[in-house]
Amino acid sequence: MIPVSHSTYEQLIDAASVEQARCLRAIPKANIARELSIAPRTYSKYLREGFPADLQPARSRALTVPPEFFQAAHPRVFGDSNINFIGGRKAQAAHRDAAIANGNLLT
């Protein structure tokens, strides 16, 4: 078992909230990275290790969510396997992820 500190837990919640907001808006990771003026690899690194505090205003603007959105936990409950309708299978990945993110937000 790997010990998780309080700050590590906050970083994981923060990264999950960023991904939730990104999926809600159906925005590709590369577009968010470009909006934040960072490389896509850096964006992926921040998802794993946590985002710097100075990026929060830009991150809120890029994802069009209030800063408070990132302070709440947004657990991922639904997955792709929960989409059992033909329209869901034929939908673009971004729209499918947005539907799943909305479902997770409402649970």
N, C-alpha and C positions, 0 to 999 in steps of 0.2 A: 504494500500500500504506500502511495506517495502522499506525504503530508502536504496539505494545502493551507497556505497562510490566508489571512483575511484579505490582504491586498491582491493575492493571486485570484481569490474568489471574485473580488470586485472586477478584476481585469477580464475574467471569463464572462461575467454577466455583461460587462460593457461590450465585449466582442460579440456576444450573442445578440445584444440589442442592436448593434450596428448591422449585423446580418439580417435581423428581423426587419429593420427599417429598409434596408436595401431590397429585400425581397418584396416588401409591401409596395414599393415604388417600381418594381420590375426594372431596376437599373443594373446593368452589368458592372462587375467589379472594376474593369478597366476604366469605365466612365467615371466612377467614383474616385479612383486613384488620380485620374486626370484633373478632376474638379478640385481635389485636395493638393494638387501640384506635387504628387509623389509618384514613384514608380509602382506598377502593379505588384511587383515582388515585395516592396516595402509595405503595401497595403496588406498583403497576405501575412507578412511578418507581424504587423500590428494586430491582426486577428488572433494570431497565436500568443503573442506576448503582451498585448494591451496597447492602447492608443495613448500617445502623449497628451497631456492636459492642454497644451497650447493649440491642438488641432480641434478641440471641441466646438468652438464657434463655426469654423469652416465645415466641420462634419455635419453639424445641424443644418446649415444652409444647403449643403450638397444633397442631403437626404430629405430636406424639407420637413423636418420634425422638430418639435421644441427640445431644448437641451434636457428637460426633465425625463424625456423618453428613455434616455440612456442610463438613468439611475434606477429604473425598475427592472425586475427580472422578467424575461420573456421566454419561458421554457418552450422547447420544441416538442410538441406532443404528437402532431400528425406527421406522416411521412408520405412519400410517393405511393406507397402501397395502399394508402387510404383512398386513392382516387380510383374508383371502380366504374366510371362512366366513360363512354366512348369519346365524348368531347374533351375530357381531361387528358386522355391519351394522345389526342390529336393536337392539343394546344401546344403553343410554343413553351419552352422550358421556363422562360421569364414569367409568362402568365400563369403557368402551373405553380411556380414558386410563390407568386403573389397570392394566389388563391389559398395555398397552404398556410402562408404567413398570416393572412386574414383570419383563417380558421383558428390558428394558434393564438392569435391575439384575443379572440372572442371567447376562448375557453378559460 
